[in-house]
Amino acid sequence: MKNIKILMSRCGCNIAFAESVEKIVKESGLEASVSRIDDVVQMLPYNVMTLPALVVDERLVSTGKISEDKIKELIKGEI
């Protein structure tokens, strides 16, 4: 099982990004746990300056808003 973390703020675009990631994981039928991280202290180890960010198995794979196609590409490439 893969561990996916969405580093985010509580703004609308970050929430939409998180919902897209969760939808893509569910539709793909992948065995993965997805968690939303909105606590700055928990984000510090990832050295992220731009949100949202996507972390797969403790590896930062993207920062900033990206398309659903790019999310799918990253998740399929990492999982």
PDB file as gemmi writes it, atoms N, CA and C in Angstrom:
CRYST1    1.000    1.000    1.000  90.00  90.00  90.00 P 1                      
ATOM      1  N   MET A   1       0.833  -1.177   0.000  1.00  0.00           N  
ATOM      2  CA  MET A   1       0.000   0.000   0.000  1.00  0.00           C  
ATOM      3  C   MET A   1       0.883   1.248   0.000  1.00  0.00           C  
ATOM      4  N   LYS A   2       0.534   2.184  -0.864  1.00  0.00           N  
ATOM      5  CA  LYS A   2       1.264   3.436  -0.968  1.00  0.00           C  
ATOM      6  C   LYS A   2       0.673   4.476  -0.018  1.00  0.00           C  
ATOM      7  N   ASN A   3       1.501   5.408   0.366  1.00  0.00           N  
ATOM      8  CA  ASN A   3       1.086   6.486   1.248  1.00  0.00           C  
ATOM      9  C   ASN A   3       1.176   7.797   0.466  1.00  0.00           C  
ATOM     10  N   ILE A   4       0.039   8.418   0.245  1.00  0.00           N  
ATOM     11  CA  ILE A   4      -0.014   9.674  -0.500  1.00  0.00           C  
ATOM     12  C   ILE A   4      -0.433  10.780   0.451  1.00  0.00           C  
ATOM     13  N   LYS A   5       0.338  11.868   0.441  1.00  0.00           N  
ATOM     14  CA  LYS A   5       0.019  13.028   1.268  1.00  0.00           C  
ATOM     15  C   LYS A   5      -0.200  14.225   0.358  1.00  0.00           C  
ATOM     16  N   ILE A   6      -1.234  14.971   0.677  1.00  0.00           N  
ATOM     17  CA  ILE A   6      -1.518  16.209  -0.038  1.00  0.00           C  
ATOM     18  C   ILE A   6      -1.231  17.344   0.939  1.00  0.00           C  
ATOM     19  N   LEU A   7      -0.184  18.094   0.666  1.00  0.00           N  
ATOM     20  CA  LEU A   7       0.160  19.238   1.497  1.00  0.00           C  
ATOM     21  C   LEU A   7      -0.618  20.426   0.954  1.00  0.00           C  
ATOM     22  N   MET A   8      -1.403  21.068   1.820  1.00  0.00           N  
ATOM     23  CA  MET A   8      -2.343  22.058   1.308  1.00  0.00           C  
ATOM     24  C   MET A   8      -2.715  23.110   2.343  1.00  0.00           C  
ATOM     25  N   SER A   9      -3.269  24.201   1.843  1.00  0.00           N  
ATOM     26  CA  SER A   9      -3.914  25.188   2.692  1.00  0.00           C  
ATOM     27  C   SER A   9      -5.413  24.907   2.606  1.00  0.00           C  
ATOM     28  N   ARG A  10      -6.185  25.704   3.282  1.00  0.00           N  
ATOM     29  CA  ARG A  10      -7.634  25.479   3.273  1.00  0.00           C  
ATOM     30  C   ARG A  10      -8.361  26.338   2.239  1.00  0.00           C  
ATOM     31  N   CYS A  11      -7.651  26.816   1.244  1.00  0.00           N  
ATOM     32  CA  CYS A  11      -8.305  27.619   0.206  1.00  0.00           C  
ATOM     33  C   CYS A  11      -9.007  26.701  -0.800  1.00  0.00           C  
ATOM     34  N   GLY A  12      -9.905  27.268  -1.541  1.00  0.00           N  
ATOM     35  CA  GLY A  12     -10.717  26.500  -2.479  1.00  0.00           C  
ATOM     36  C   GLY A  12      -9.933  25.731  -3.519  1.00  0.00           C  
ATOM     37  N   CYS A  13      -8.885  26.338  -4.082  1.00  0.00           N  
ATOM     38  CA  CYS A  13      -8.133  25.642  -5.134  1.00  0.00           C  
ATOM     39  C   CYS A  13      -7.352  24.457  -4.555  1.00  0.00           C  
ATOM     40  N   ASN A  14      -6.867  24.573  -3.329  1.00  0.00           N  
ATOM     41  CA  ASN A  14      -6.156  23.458  -2.698  1.00  0.00           C  
ATOM     42  C   ASN A  14      -7.115  22.338  -2.339  1.00  0.00           C  
ATOM     43  N   ILE A  15      -8.309  22.692  -1.899  1.00  0.00           N  
ATOM     44  CA  ILE A  15      -9.319  21.680  -1.583  1.00  0.00           C  
ATOM     45  C   ILE A  15      -9.735  20.945  -2.855  1.00  0.00           C  
ATOM     46  N   ALA A  16      -9.913  21.669  -3.955  1.00  0.00           N  
ATOM     47  CA  ALA A  16     -10.262  21.044  -5.236  1.00  0.00           C  
ATOM     48  C   ALA A  16      -9.156  20.101  -5.696  1.00  0.00           C  
ATOM     49  N   PHE A  17      -7.895  20.499  -5.504  1.00  0.00           N  
ATOM     50  CA  PHE A  17      -6.764  19.646  -5.862  1.00  0.00           C  
ATOM     51  C   PHE A  17      -6.814  18.345  -5.054  1.00  0.00           C  
ATOM     52  N   ALA A  18      -7.044  18.460  -3.748  1.00  0.00           N  
ATOM     53  CA  ALA A  18      -7.114  17.277  -2.884  1.00  0.00           C  
ATOM     54  C   ALA A  18      -8.244  16.349  -3.320  1.00  0.00           C  
ATOM     55  N   GLU A  19      -9.388  16.932  -3.646  1.00  0.00           N  
ATOM     56  CA  GLU A  19     -10.515  16.121  -4.103  1.00  0.00           C  
ATOM     57  C   GLU A  19     -10.185  15.409  -5.412  1.00  0.00           C  
ATOM     58  N   SER A  20      -9.457  16.065  -6.299  1.00  0.00           N  
ATOM     59  CA  SER A  20      -9.054  15.437  -7.564  1.00  0.00           C  
ATOM     60  C   SER A  20      -8.125  14.259  -7.315  1.00  0.00           C  
ATOM     61  N   VAL A  21      -7.154  14.437  -6.441  1.00  0.00           N  
ATOM     62  CA  VAL A  21      -6.224  13.345  -6.118  1.00  0.00           C  
ATOM     63  C   VAL A  21      -6.990  12.164  -5.541  1.00  0.00           C  
ATOM     64  N   GLU A  22      -7.869  12.428  -4.580  1.00  0.00           N  
ATOM     65  CA  GLU A  22      -8.642  11.353  -3.949  1.00  0.00           C  
ATOM     66  C   GLU A  22      -9.511  10.634  -4.971  1.00  0.00           C  
ATOM     67  N   LYS A  23     -10.136  11.385  -5.882  1.00  0.00           N  
ATOM     68  CA  LYS A  23     -10.983  10.789  -6.924  1.00  0.00           C  
ATOM     69  C   LYS A  23     -10.157   9.904  -7.858  1.00  0.00           C  
ATOM     70  N   ILE A  24      -9.004  10.395  -8.258  1.00  0.00           N  
ATOM     71  CA  ILE A  24      -8.145   9.640  -9.177  1.00  0.00           C  
ATOM     72  C   ILE A  24      -7.672   8.343  -8.529  1.00  0.00           C  
ATOM     73  N   VAL A  25      -7.277   8.395  -7.276  1.00  0.00           N  
ATOM     74  CA  VAL A  25      -6.834   7.188  -6.580  1.00  0.00           C  
ATOM     75  C   VAL A  25      -7.983   6.191  -6.487  1.00  0.00           C  
ATOM     76  N   LYS A  26      -9.173   6.671  -6.130  1.00  0.00           N  
ATOM     77  CA  LYS A  26     -10.335   5.793  -5.999  1.00  0.00           C  
ATOM     78  C   LYS A  26     -10.716   5.164  -7.338  1.00  0.00           C  
ATOM     79  N   GLU A  27     -10.766   5.985  -8.383  1.00  0.00           N  
ATOM     80  CA  GLU A  27     -11.155   5.487  -9.705  1.00  0.00           C  
ATOM     81  C   GLU A  27     -10.127   4.514 -10.278  1.00  0.00           C  
ATOM     82  N   SER A  28      -8.873   4.690  -9.891  1.00  0.00           N  
ATOM     83  CA  SER A  28      -7.804   3.821 -10.397  1.00  0.00           C  
ATOM     84  C   SER A  28      -7.799   2.471  -9.698  1.00  0.00           C  
ATOM     85  N   GLY A  29      -8.494   2.379  -8.574  1.00  0.00           N  
ATOM     86  CA  GLY A  29      -8.519   1.126  -7.824  1.00  0.00           C  
ATOM     87  C   GLY A  29      -7.192   0.804  -7.150  1.00  0.00           C  
ATOM     88  N   LEU A  30      -6.376   1.821  -6.917  1.00  0.00           N  
ATOM     89  CA  LEU A  30      -5.066   1.612  -6.306  1.00  0.00           C  
ATOM     90  C   LEU A  30      -5.182   1.428  -4.804  1.00  0.00           C  
ATOM     91  N   GLU A  31      -4.320   0.605  -4.268  1.00  0.00           N  
ATOM     92  CA  GLU A  31      -4.250   0.455  -2.821  1.00  0.00           C  
ATOM     93  C   GLU A  31      -3.343   1.549  -2.289  1.00  0.00           C  
ATOM     94  N   ALA A  32      -3.974   2.587  -1.745  1.00  0.00           N  
ATOM     95  CA  ALA A  32      -3.202   3.714  -1.247  1.00  0.00           C  
ATOM     96  C   ALA A  32      -3.985   4.423  -0.159  1.00  0.00           C  
ATOM     97  N   SER A  33      -3.262   4.911   0.827  1.00  0.00           N  
ATOM     98  CA  SER A  33      -3.897   5.770   1.819  1.00  0.00           C  
ATOM     99  C   SER A  33      -3.598   7.207   1.409  1.00  0.00           C  
ATOM    100  N   VAL A  34      -4.616   8.039   1.451  1.00  0.00           N  
ATOM    101  CA  VAL A  34      -4.474   9.432   1.059  1.00  0.00           C  
ATOM    102  C   VAL A  34      -4.808  10.298   2.265  1.00  0.00           C  
ATOM    103  N   SER A  35      -3.900  11.197   2.605  1.00  0.00           N  
ATOM    104  CA  SER A  35      -4.164  12.095   3.728  1.00  0.00           C  
ATOM    105  C   SER A  35      -3.909  13.534   3.319  1.00  0.00           C  
ATOM    106  N   ARG A  36      -4.686  14.415   3.924  1.00  0.00           N  
ATOM    107  CA  ARG A  36      -4.534  15.848   3.693  1.00  0.00           C  
ATOM    108  C   ARG A  36      -3.743  16.431   4.868  1.00  0.00           C  
ATOM    109  N   ILE A  37      -2.709  17.167   4.573  1.00  0.00           N  
ATOM    110  CA  ILE A  37      -1.886  17.804   5.597  1.00  0.00           C  
ATOM    111  C   ILE A  37      -2.020  19.314   5.427  1.00  0.00           C  
ATOM    112  N   ASP A  38      -2.599  19.971   6.437  1.00  0.00           N  
ATOM    113  CA  ASP A  38      -2.709  21.425   6.371  1.00  0.00           C  
ATOM    114  C   ASP A  38      -2.007  22.111   7.546  1.00  0.00           C  
ATOM    115  N   ASP A  39      -1.228  21.354   8.272  1.00  0.00           N  
ATOM    116  CA  ASP A  39      -0.454  21.882   9.398  1.00  0.00           C  
ATOM    117  C   ASP A  39       0.954  22.230   8.910  1.00  0.00           C  
ATOM    118  N   VAL A  40       1.306  23.502   9.011  1.00  0.00           N  
ATOM    119  CA  VAL A  40       2.597  23.976   8.509  1.00  0.00           C  
ATOM    120  C   VAL A  40       3.761  23.228   9.155  1.00  0.00           C  
ATOM    121  N   VAL A  41       3.662  22.915  10.411  1.00  0.00           N  
ATOM    122  CA  VAL A  41       4.744  22.211  11.110  1.00  0.00           C  
ATOM    123  C   VAL A  41       4.983  20.836  10.480  1.00  0.00           C  
ATOM    124  N   GLN A  42       3.917  20.154  10.090  1.00  0.00           N  
ATOM    125  CA  GLN A  42       4.059  18.842   9.454  1.00  0.00           C  
ATOM    126  C   GLN A  42       4.602  18.959   8.032  1.00  0.00           C  
ATOM    127  N   MET A  43       4.461  20.132   7.412  1.00  0.00           N  
ATOM    128  CA  MET A  43       4.959  20.348   6.056  1.00  0.00           C  
ATOM    129  C   MET A  43       6.450  20.687   6.027  1.00  0.00           C  
ATOM    130  N   LEU A  44       6.989  21.182   7.116  1.00  0.00           N  
ATOM    131  CA  LEU A  44       8.372  21.647   7.152  1.00  0.00           C  
ATOM    132  C   LEU A  44       9.403  20.648   6.628  1.00  0.00           C  
ATOM    133  N   PRO A  45       9.315  19.362   6.971  1.00  0.00           N  
ATOM    134  CA  PRO A  45      10.330  18.424   6.484  1.00  0.00           C  
ATOM    135  C   PRO A  45      10.401  18.306   4.955  1.00  0.00           C  
ATOM    136  N   TYR A  46       9.340  18.705   4.269  1.00  0.00           N  
ATOM    137  CA  TYR A  46       9.302  18.571   2.813  1.00  0.00           C  
ATOM    138  C   TYR A  46       9.869  19.798   2.094  1.00  0.00           C  
ATOM    139  N   ASN A  47      10.189  20.852   2.841  1.00  0.00           N  
ATOM    140  CA  ASN A  47      10.801  22.060   2.267  1.00  0.00           C  
ATOM    141  C   ASN A  47       9.961  22.644   1.134  1.00  0.00           C  
ATOM    142  N   VAL A  48       8.664  22.684   1.307  1.00  0.00           N  
ATOM    143  CA  VAL A  48       7.739  23.135   0.272  1.00  0.00           C  
ATOM    144  C   VAL A  48       7.468  24.625   0.431  1.00  0.00           C  
ATOM    145  N   MET A  49       7.584  25.363  -0.672  1.00  0.00           N  
ATOM    146  CA  MET A  49       7.296  26.792  -0.664  1.00  0.00           C  
ATOM    147  C   MET A  49       6.005  27.106  -1.426  1.00  0.00           C  
ATOM    148  N   THR A  50       5.499  26.147  -2.201  1.00  0.00           N  
ATOM    149  CA  THR A  50       4.305  26.344  -3.010  1.00  0.00           C  
ATOM    150  C   THR A  50       3.308  25.231  -2.729  1.00  0.00           C  
ATOM    151  N   LEU A  51       2.051  25.611  -2.507  1.00  0.00           N  
ATOM    152  CA  LEU A  51       0.992  24.640  -2.268  1.00  0.00           C  
ATOM    153  C   LEU A  51      -0.006  24.701  -3.412  1.00  0.00           C  
ATOM    154  N   PRO A  52      -0.723  23.629  -3.657  1.00  0.00           N  
ATOM    155  CA  PRO A  52      -0.641  22.331  -2.996  1.00  0.00           C  
ATOM    156  C   PRO A  52       0.598  21.567  -3.446  1.00  0.00           C  
ATOM    157  N   ALA A  53       0.929  20.553  -2.674  1.00  0.00           N  
ATOM    158  CA  ALA A  53       2.063  19.698  -3.017  1.00  0.00           C  
ATOM    159  C   ALA A  53       1.628  18.245  -2.847  1.00  0.00           C  
ATOM    160  N   LEU A  54       2.231  17.380  -3.629  1.00  0.00           N  
ATOM    161  CA  LEU A  54       1.892  15.964  -3.610  1.00  0.00           C  
ATOM    162  C   LEU A  54       3.119  15.165  -3.202  1.00  0.00           C  
ATOM    163  N   VAL A  55       2.944  14.324  -2.175  1.00  0.00           N  
ATOM    164  CA  VAL A  55       4.030  13.493  -1.656  1.00  0.00           C  
ATOM    165  C   VAL A  55       3.590  12.038  -1.756  1.00  0.00           C  
ATOM    166  N   VAL A  56       4.416  11.205  -2.375  1.00  0.00           N  
ATOM    167  CA  VAL A  56       4.125   9.775  -2.490  1.00  0.00           C  
ATOM    168  C   VAL A  56       5.256   9.015  -1.810  1.00  0.00           C  
ATOM    169  N   ASP A  57       4.900   8.225  -0.802  1.00  0.00           N  
ATOM    170  CA  ASP A  57       5.886   7.463  -0.030  1.00  0.00           C  
ATOM    171  C   ASP A  57       7.066   8.330   0.405  1.00  0.00           C  
ATOM    172  N   GLU A  58       6.720   9.472   0.978  1.00  0.00           N  
ATOM    173  CA  GLU A  58       7.696  10.420   1.530  1.00  0.00           C  
ATOM    174  C   GLU A  58       8.580  11.082   0.479  1.00  0.00           C  
ATOM    175  N   ARG A  59       8.200  10.994  -0.773  1.00  0.00           N  
ATOM    176  CA  ARG A  59       8.945  11.656  -1.853  1.00  0.00           C  
ATOM    177  C   ARG A  59       8.066  12.741  -2.461  1.00  0.00           C  
ATOM    178  N   LEU A  60       8.542  13.980  -2.449  1.00  0.00           N  
ATOM    179  CA  LEU A  60       7.819  15.093  -3.040  1.00  0.00           C  
ATOM    180  C   LEU A  60       7.821  14.926  -4.558  1.00  0.00           C  
ATOM    181  N   VAL A  61       6.621  14.842  -5.165  1.00  0.00           N  
ATOM    182  CA  VAL A  61       6.545  14.629  -6.612  1.00  0.00           C  
ATOM    183  C   VAL A  61       6.006  15.832  -7.374  1.00  0.00           C  
ATOM    184  N   SER A  62       5.335  16.772  -6.683  1.00  0.00           N  
ATOM    185  CA  SER A  62       4.883  17.982  -7.373  1.00  0.00           C  
ATOM    186  C   SER A  62       4.560  19.081  -6.375  1.00  0.00           C  
ATOM    187  N   THR A  63       4.675  20.308  -6.868  1.00  0.00           N  
ATOM    188  CA  THR A  63       4.238  21.472  -6.100  1.00  0.00           C  
ATOM    189  C   THR A  63       3.461  22.389  -7.025  1.00  0.00           C  
ATOM    190  N   GLY A  64       2.534  23.112  -6.462  1.00  0.00           N  
ATOM    191  CA  GLY A  64       1.701  24.006  -7.254  1.00  0.00           C  
ATOM    192  C   GLY A  64       0.544  23.265  -7.894  1.00  0.00           C  
ATOM    193  N   LYS A  65      -0.407  24.023  -8.389  1.00  0.00           N  
ATOM    194  CA  LYS A  65      -1.591  23.429  -9.006  1.00  0.00           C  
ATOM    195  C   LYS A  65      -1.211  22.792 -10.334  1.00  0.00           C  
ATOM    196  N   ILE A  66      -1.656  21.555 -10.528  1.00  0.00           N  
ATOM    197  CA  ILE A  66      -1.413  20.836 -11.779  1.00  0.00           C  
ATOM    198  C   ILE A  66      -2.727  20.226 -12.272  1.00  0.00           C  
ATOM    199  N   SER A  67      -2.767  19.873 -13.526  1.00  0.00           N  
ATOM    200  CA  SER A  67      -3.990  19.318 -14.120  1.00  0.00           C  
ATOM    201  C   SER A  67      -4.252  17.897 -13.627  1.00  0.00           C  
ATOM    202  N   GLU A  68      -5.494  17.460 -13.811  1.00  0.00           N  
ATOM    203  CA  GLU A  68      -5.842  16.086 -13.444  1.00  0.00           C  
ATOM    204  C   GLU A  68      -5.038  15.084 -14.258  1.00  0.00           C  
ATOM    205  N   ASP A  69      -4.764  15.392 -15.506  1.00  0.00           N  
ATOM    206  CA  ASP A  69      -3.955  14.493 -16.337  1.00  0.00           C  
ATOM    207  C   ASP A  69      -2.553  14.335 -15.754  1.00  0.00           C  
ATOM    208  N   LYS A  70      -1.983  15.433 -15.298  1.00  0.00           N  
ATOM    209  CA  LYS A  70      -0.644  15.384 -14.698  1.00  0.00           C  
ATOM    210  C   LYS A  70      -0.686  14.622 -13.383  1.00  0.00           C  
ATOM    211  N   ILE A  71      -1.754  14.799 -12.602  1.00  0.00           N  
ATOM    212  CA  ILE A  71      -1.904  14.047 -11.347  1.00  0.00           C  
ATOM    213  C   ILE A  71      -1.924  12.559 -11.651  1.00  0.00           C  
ATOM    214  N   LYS A  72      -2.727  12.165 -12.641  1.00  0.00           N  
ATOM    215  CA  LYS A  72      -2.813  10.756 -13.031  1.00  0.00           C  
ATOM    216  C   LYS A  72      -1.440  10.230 -13.447  1.00  0.00           C  
ATOM    217  N   GLU A  73      -0.742  11.007 -14.237  1.00  0.00           N  
ATOM    218  CA  GLU A  73       0.589  10.617 -14.705  1.00  0.00           C  
ATOM    219  C   GLU A  73       1.541  10.413 -13.536  1.00  0.00           C  
ATOM    220  N   LEU A  74       1.527  11.344 -12.591  1.00  0.00           N  
ATOM    221  CA  LEU A  74       2.420  11.231 -11.431  1.00  0.00           C  
ATOM    222  C   LEU A  74       2.061  10.043 -10.541  1.00  0.00           C  
ATOM    223  N   ILE A  75       0.768   9.862 -10.310  1.00  0.00           N  
ATOM    224  CA  ILE A  75       0.356   8.753  -9.446  1.00  0.00           C  
ATOM    225  C   ILE A  75       0.672   7.407 -10.113  1.00  0.00           C  
ATOM    226  N   LYS A  76       0.368   7.291 -11.396  1.00  0.00           N  
ATOM    227  CA  LYS A  76       0.668   6.035 -12.092  1.00  0.00           C  
ATOM    228  C   LYS A  76       2.165   5.784 -12.176  1.00  0.00           C  
ATOM    229  N   GLY A  77       2.918   6.845 -12.292  1.00  0.00           N  
ATOM    230  CA  GLY A  77       4.373   6.713 -12.344  1.00  0.00           C  
ATOM    231  C   GLY A  77       4.976   6.341 -10.998  1.00  0.00           C  
ATOM    232  N   GLU A  78       4.313   6.727  -9.926  1.00  0.00           N  
ATOM    233  CA  GLU A  78       4.839   6.493  -8.586  1.00  0.00           C  
ATOM    234  C   GLU A  78       4.260   5.241  -7.937  1.00  0.00           C  
ATOM    235  N   ILE A  79       3.089   4.821  -8.384  1.00  0.00           N  
ATOM    236  CA  ILE A  79       2.441   3.699  -7.698  1.00  0.00           C  
ATOM    237  C   ILE A  79       2.501   2.460  -8.570  1.00  0.00           C  
TER     238      ILE A  79                                                      
END                                                                             
